[in-house]
Structures are given as C-alpha cells and as structure tokens.
C-alpha cells in the first residue's frame, strides 16, 4: 500500500472554493482505487489542508487524481507526494505548484 498526500495551500488561489476539497475527497472516479481517504488542516505561515489517500495501485491512481485536481481547480495550489517502499524515507514528488520543483511524469518502481 502507498499513501498519496495532497497538500493544498488555499492562499495560492485568487478564489478558493472550500467545496473543491470536498469534491476531491469524494470523487467517484476514485472508486476501486483507494482504500481510505482522510484530511486535516492547519496554519504554518499560511493555511494548509492535507488530504491523504491510501491506495494499493499508485500507478493507476495518480493519473486519475491528477485529472481530478485539474477538474476541481486545485492543481495551482498543491503539492502531491507518494510514500515509497520505505515510507517517507524514499517519497516521490508527483506535483508541485511551483514549476521549479516539477519533476515531470512520475515513474513508479
């Protein structure tokens, strides 16, 4: 199993719709691809919302999640990571709102 984490930074969007996060968490497109979804919020030099998806098939789940982020308008304000075989010790950056950190198409081993 892998955990794909989406950190949303609402202050990066001109217009932030709280319902977009709810739509992301309950997307019907995720049926059969995730085992659990949870979220938390906080403020660390700006508000953030973390959404955690547990999936057994991150290779299939990531393209679906990426499309949903675009559909709900959150891709410009989020960072997406996936835990590796050794948890956070070998995580993979899948998406970053700042183009300087973008890694292109993620490859899963």
Secondary structure as the mmCIF struct_conf table of DSSP 4:
data_model
#
loop_
_struct_conf.conf_type_id
_struct_conf.id
_struct_conf.beg_label_comp_id
_struct_conf.beg_label_asym_id
_struct_conf.beg_label_seq_id
_struct_conf.end_label_comp_id
_struct_conf.end_label_asym_id
_struct_conf.end_label_seq_id
STRN STRN1 UNK A 2 UNK A 8
HELX_RH_3T_P HELX_RH_3T_P1 UNK A 10 UNK A 12
BEND BEND1 UNK A 13 UNK A 15
HELX_RH_AL_P HELX_RH_AL_P1 UNK A 18 UNK A 25
TURN_TY1_P TURN_TY1_P1 UNK A 26 UNK A 26
HELX_RH_3T_P HELX_RH_3T_P2 UNK A 28 UNK A 30
TURN_TY1_P TURN_TY1_P2 UNK A 31 UNK A 33
BEND BEND2 UNK A 35 UNK A 35
STRN STRN2 UNK A 36 UNK A 43
BEND BEND3 UNK A 44 UNK A 46
STRN STRN3 UNK A 47 UNK A 55
BEND BEND4 UNK A 56 UNK A 56
HELX_RH_AL_P HELX_RH_AL_P2 UNK A 58 UNK A 71
TURN_TY1_P TURN_TY1_P3 UNK A 72 UNK A 73
HELX_RH_3T_P HELX_RH_3T_P3 UNK A 75 UNK A 77
STRN STRN4 UNK A 78 UNK A 84
TURN_TY1_P TURN_TY1_P4 UNK A 85 UNK A 86
STRN STRN5 UNK A 87 UNK A 96
BEND BEND5 UNK A 97 UNK A 98
HELX_RH_3T_P HELX_RH_3T_P4 UNK A 99 UNK A 101
BEND BEND6 UNK A 105 UNK A 105
#
